[in-house]
Amino acid sequence: GYHTPQKVPMLTNLIRELEKVADIYRDICLHGSTLKRVDDDALKPYAKANELLNNLYSMFYKFDESKVHSYSKERRALTDDMRKAITQKSGDHLFIHYLISLLSVFAHLEYLIFYS
């Protein structure tokens, strides 16, 4: 067994959420592979999401309360921007949907890592 049995449920949930992240990235790649061209503006939010994931990874190993608040604020702002973008007539709505789903999983990971 794990040396700290009370952490097993949290770690199990953490692994489940990381699998969801991988599934969404797979879906993004599959969708992107069907397109002839992906607009650079459509990729900018994904670069930000990748940055958020890297920050989450770093904070998991080196906790910094001020970075957690900054991370939460950035994630919520990007989520709000994508919710507005999906209501627009133009743009790749499936890409935006995947990004919103990804950010939702990031929120779950944030809760599991920092608040549970």
MITORNU-249019 format. One record per residue (C-alpha): x, y, z; residue in one letter. Coordinates in steps of 0.05 Angstrom, whole numbers, plus 5000, padded with zeros to 4 digits. Each point is the difference from the previous one (the first is absolute). Example, Ala and Ser with C-alpha at 12.3 -4.5 7.8 and 13.67 -1.06 7.14 Angstrom:
BEGIN
<site x="5246" y="4910" z="5156" residuo="A"/>
<site x="5027" y="5069" z="4987" residuo="S"/>
! end
This chain:
BEGIN
<site x="5000" y="5000" z="5000" residuo="G"/>
<site x="5017" y="5073" z="4995" residuo="Y"/>
<site x="5039" y="5028" z="5059" residuo="H"/>
<site x="4945" y="5051" z="5014" residuo="T"/>
<site x="4934" y="4962" z="4991" residuo="P"/>
<site x="4956" y="5061" z="5011" residuo="Q"/>
<site x="5028" y="5031" z="4936" residuo="K"/>
<site x="4982" y="4941" z="4956" residuo="V"/>
<site x="4930" y="5026" z="4981" residuo="P"/>
<site x="5028" y="5069" z="4982" residuo="M"/>
<site x="5055" y="4969" z="4958" residuo="L"/>
<site x="4951" y="4954" z="4965" residuo="T"/>
<site x="4956" y="5059" z="4982" residuo="N"/>
<site x="5062" y="5039" z="4977" residuo="L"/>
<site x="5019" y="4943" z="4953" residuo="I"/>
<site x="4928" y="4997" z="4973" residuo="R"/>
<site x="5001" y="5075" z="4985" residuo="E"/>
<site x="5069" y="4995" z="4966" residuo="L"/>
<site x="4971" y="4945" z="4956" residuo="E"/>
<site x="4944" y="5048" z="4981" residuo="K"/>
<site x="5052" y="5052" z="4981" residuo="V"/>
<site x="5035" y="4949" z="4955" residuo="A"/>
<site x="4933" y="4980" z="4968" residuo="D"/>
<site x="4983" y="5073" z="4984" residuo="I"/>
<site x="5069" y="5012" z="4970" residuo="Y"/>
<site x="4990" y="4937" z="4958" residuo="R"/>
<site x="4933" y="5027" z="4976" residuo="D"/>
<site x="5031" y="5068" z="4984" residuo="I"/>
<site x="5055" y="4966" z="4958" residuo="C"/>
<site x="4949" y="4957" z="4964" residuo="L"/>
<site x="4957" y="5060" z="4983" residuo="H"/>
<site x="5061" y="5041" z="4980" residuo="G"/>
<site x="5023" y="4945" z="4953" residuo="S"/>
<site x="4935" y="5005" z="4960" residuo="T"/>
<site x="5011" y="5074" z="4985" residuo="L"/>
<site x="5039" y="5027" z="4942" residuo="K"/>
<site x="5023" y="5060" z="5040" residuo="R"/>
<site x="4994" y="5023" z="5071" residuo="V"/>
<site x="4995" y="5075" z="5012" residuo="D"/>
<site x="5057" y="5028" z="5042" residuo="D"/>
<site x="4949" y="5038" z="5043" residuo="D"/>
<site x="4966" y="4933" z="5016" residuo="A"/>
<site x="5066" y="4973" z="5027" residuo="L"/>
<site x="5016" y="5057" z="5047" residuo="K"/>
<site x="4950" y="4978" z="5053" residuo="P"/>
<site x="5029" y="4930" z="4997" residuo="Y"/>
<site x="5070" y="5028" z="5012" residuo="A"/>
<site x="4971" y="5035" z="5062" residuo="K"/>
<site x="4967" y="4935" z="5022" residuo="A"/>
<site x="5065" y="4962" z="4992" residuo="N"/>
<site x="5034" y="5054" z="5042" residuo="E"/>
<site x="4946" y="4990" z="5054" residuo="L"/>
<site x="5012" y="4925" z="5000" residuo="L"/>
<site x="5075" y="5010" z="5007" residuo="N"/>
<site x="4988" y="5048" z="5058" residuo="N"/>
<site x="4953" y="4951" z="5033" residuo="L"/>
<site x="5053" y="4946" z="4994" residuo="Y"/>
<site x="5053" y="5046" z="5030" residuo="S"/>
<site x="4955" y="5020" z="5058" residuo="M"/>
<site x="4985" y="4927" z="5015" residuo="F"/>
<site x="5073" y="4989" z="5016" residuo="Y"/>
<site x="5016" y="5069" z="5029" residuo="K"/>
<site x="4940" y="5032" z="5033" residuo="F"/>
<site x="4996" y="5076" z="5000" residuo="D"/>
<site x="4934" y="5030" z="5024" residuo="E"/>
<site x="5008" y="5064" z="4960" residuo="S"/>
<site x="5009" y="4960" z="4936" residuo="K"/>
<site x="4937" y="4960" z="5015" residuo="V"/>
<site x="4958" y="5063" z="5003" residuo="H"/>
<site x="5032" y="5026" z="4936" residuo="S"/>
<site x="4989" y="4933" z="4966" residuo="Y"/>
<site x="4926" y="4999" z="5020" residuo="S"/>
<site x="4990" y="5070" z="4974" residuo="K"/>
<site x="5033" y="4985" z="4933" residuo="E"/>
<site x="4962" y="4935" z="4991" residuo="R"/>
<site x="4933" y="5034" z="5015" residuo="R"/>
<site x="5016" y="5058" z="4953" residuo="A"/>
<site x="5017" y="4952" z="4943" residuo="L"/>
<site x="4937" y="4960" z="5014" residuo="T"/>
<site x="4958" y="5063" z="4997" residuo="D"/>
<site x="5033" y="5021" z="4935" residuo="D"/>
<site x="4986" y="4932" z="4969" residuo="M"/>
<site x="4928" y="5001" z="5023" residuo="R"/>
<site x="4992" y="5067" z="4965" residuo="K"/>
<site x="5036" y="4974" z="4938" residuo="A"/>
<site x="4954" y="4940" z="4992" residuo="I"/>
<site x="4940" y="5046" z="4994" residuo="T"/>
<site x="5031" y="5035" z="4939" residuo="Q"/>
<site x="4979" y="4978" z="4930" residuo="K"/>
<site x="5071" y="4993" z="4975" residuo="S"/>
<site x="5055" y="4955" z="5026" residuo="G"/>
<site x="5009" y="4926" z="5010" residuo="D"/>
<site x="4948" y="4984" z="5053" residuo="H"/>
<site x="5025" y="4929" z="5010" residuo="L"/>
<site x="5070" y="5026" z="5017" residuo="F"/>
<site x="4969" y="5049" z="5049" residuo="I"/>
<site x="4957" y="4945" z="5030" residuo="H"/>
<site x="5062" y="4957" z="5011" residuo="Y"/>
<site x="5036" y="5058" z="5032" residuo="L"/>
<site x="4942" y="5014" z="5048" residuo="I"/>
<site x="4999" y="4925" z="5018" residuo="S"/>
<site x="5075" y="5001" z="5012" residuo="L"/>
<site x="4994" y="5061" z="5045" residuo="L"/>
<site x="4945" y="4966" z="5039" residuo="S"/>
<site x="5045" y="4941" z="5014" residuo="V"/>
<site x="5055" y="5049" z="5020" residuo="F"/>
<site x="4951" y="5029" z="5051" residuo="A"/>
<site x="4988" y="4930" z="5028" residuo="H"/>
<site x="5074" y="4987" z="5004" residuo="L"/>
<site x="5010" y="5067" z="5035" residuo="E"/>
<site x="4948" y="4981" z="5052" residuo="Y"/>
<site x="5030" y="4931" z="5011" residuo="L"/>
<site x="5071" y="5025" z="5007" residuo="I"/>
<site x="4990" y="5063" z="5041" residuo="F"/>
<site x="4934" y="4996" z="5036" residuo="Y"/>
<site x="4986" y="4928" z="5018" residuo="S"/>
! end
